[in-house]
Amino acid sequence: MIATVTLGAEDFEMKAVMRQHELLLDEPVNYGGKDLGPASMELLCATLGACTVATLKMYLNRKGWQIHGLEAVVERTATVNIKPVFTVNITVKGDLTPEQTQRMLDIANACPVHKALEGSNKIITKLEVNGS
């Protein structure tokens, strides 16, 4: 998977391209941006929420469990030992047994983005300078 992010004409305006999809990002005004799109940490929260909901929906489909709605609200609440803390509040509209509810929580905690954020990742950063 590849995402390409390019700085725009304004200070913090950025365009992210993923496959055929484009997304405008920016920083809030109080951080020097013009608030033209979500900030990167908001996008990270949305990514965790989307992965959680998609993972749960796949599990629900596989099990044949019927619900009427599914929502994840993700908030970056604090930092502990320099690591951000994300709180994921999931709401399921439907009737689930206590056992099904516990299983859904286990599955939510197993989504790939959750695992990536929680685990130890290796990031390799390279910088190339092209003169004018």
C-alpha positions as CSV (number, residue, x, y, z in Angstrom):
1,M,0.0,0.0,0.0
2,I,1.3,3.4,-0.9
3,A,0.2,7.0,-0.1
4,T,1.9,10.0,-1.7
5,V,1.5,13.3,0.2
6,T,2.4,16.6,-1.5
7,L,2.6,20.0,0.1
8,G,0.2,22.5,-1.6
9,A,0.4,26.3,-2.1
10,E,-0.6,27.2,1.4
11,D,1.6,26.5,4.5
12,F,0.1,23.2,5.7
13,E,-2.3,22.3,2.8
14,M,-1.4,18.8,1.6
15,K,-2.8,16.4,-1.0
16,A,-2.7,12.7,-0.3
17,V,-3.1,10.3,-3.1
18,M,-3.9,6.6,-2.5
19,R,-4.5,4.6,-5.6
20,Q,-7.2,6.7,-7.5
21,H,-8.3,8.5,-4.3
22,E,-7.3,12.0,-3.4
23,L,-7.7,13.6,0.0
24,L,-7.0,17.2,1.1
25,L,-5.3,17.6,4.5
26,D,-4.5,20.7,6.5
27,E,-3.8,21.9,10.0
28,P,-6.4,23.8,12.2
29,V,-6.1,27.6,12.2
30,N,-4.7,27.6,15.7
31,Y,-1.7,25.5,14.4
32,G,-1.0,27.8,11.4
33,G,-3.2,26.1,8.8
34,K,-6.4,27.2,7.1
35,D,-8.5,24.2,8.2
36,L,-9.1,23.1,4.6
37,G,-9.2,19.4,5.6
38,P,-8.5,17.0,8.5
39,A,-5.2,17.1,10.2
40,S,-2.9,14.1,10.1
41,M,-3.7,12.9,13.6
42,E,-7.5,13.2,12.9
43,L,-6.9,11.1,9.8
44,L,-5.1,8.6,12.0
45,C,-8.1,8.5,14.4
46,A,-10.4,8.0,11.4
47,T,-8.2,5.2,10.0
48,L,-8.3,3.3,13.3
49,G,-12.1,3.8,13.5
50,A,-12.6,2.7,9.9
51,C,-10.5,-0.4,10.3
52,T,-12.3,-1.3,13.6
53,V,-15.8,-0.9,11.9
54,A,-14.7,-2.8,8.8
55,T,-13.2,-5.6,10.8
56,L,-16.3,-5.9,12.9
57,K,-18.6,-5.9,9.9
58,M,-16.5,-8.7,8.3
59,Y,-16.9,-10.7,11.5
60,L,-20.6,-10.0,11.7
61,N,-21.1,-11.1,8.1
62,R,-19.1,-14.3,8.6
63,K,-21.2,-15.2,11.7
64,G,-24.5,-14.1,10.2
65,W,-25.2,-11.9,13.2
66,Q,-27.7,-9.1,12.4
67,I,-27.3,-5.6,13.7
68,H,-28.9,-2.2,12.7
69,G,-25.8,0.0,13.0
70,L,-22.2,0.2,14.0
71,E,-20.1,3.2,14.9
72,A,-16.6,3.8,16.3
73,V,-15.6,7.2,17.8
74,V,-11.9,7.5,18.2
75,E,-10.2,10.1,20.2
76,R,-6.5,10.7,20.9
77,T,-6.8,11.4,24.6
78,A,-3.3,11.8,26.0
79,T,0.2,10.7,25.8
80,V,1.9,8.2,28.1
81,N,5.7,7.8,27.9
82,I,5.7,9.7,24.6
83,K,3.2,7.3,23.0
84,P,-0.3,8.7,22.1
85,V,-3.3,7.0,23.7
86,F,-6.3,6.3,21.5
87,T,-9.7,5.7,23.0
88,V,-12.1,3.7,20.8
89,N,-15.8,3.9,21.8
90,I,-17.8,1.4,19.7
91,T,-21.6,1.5,19.6
92,V,-23.5,-1.5,18.1
93,K,-27.2,-1.1,17.4
94,G,-28.8,-4.5,17.8
95,D,-29.3,-7.3,20.2
96,L,-26.2,-9.3,21.1
97,T,-25.7,-11.7,24.0
98,P,-23.0,-11.0,26.6
99,E,-20.8,-13.6,24.9
100,Q,-21.3,-12.0,21.4
101,T,-20.5,-8.6,22.9
102,Q,-17.2,-9.9,24.4
103,R,-16.3,-11.5,21.1
104,M,-17.0,-8.3,19.2
105,L,-14.6,-6.4,21.6
106,D,-11.9,-9.1,21.1
107,I,-12.3,-8.8,17.3
108,A,-12.2,-4.9,17.5
109,N,-8.9,-5.1,19.3
110,A,-7.5,-7.4,16.6
111,C,-8.1,-5.0,13.6
112,P,-4.9,-4.5,11.6
113,V,-4.5,-0.8,12.3
114,H,-5.0,-1.4,16.0
115,K,-2.3,-4.0,15.9
116,A,0.0,-1.7,13.9
117,L,-0.5,1.2,16.3
118,E,-0.2,-0.9,19.4
119,G,2.8,-2.9,18.3
120,S,6.4,-1.9,17.8
121,N,6.8,-0.7,14.3
122,K,9.9,0.0,12.3
123,I,9.9,3.2,10.2
124,I,12.6,3.7,7.7
125,T,12.9,7.4,6.6
126,K,14.9,8.4,3.6
127,L,15.5,12.0,2.3
128,E,16.5,13.0,-1.2
129,V,17.3,16.6,-2.2
130,N,16.9,17.6,-5.8
131,G,18.5,21.0,-6.6
132,S,16.7,23.6,-8.6
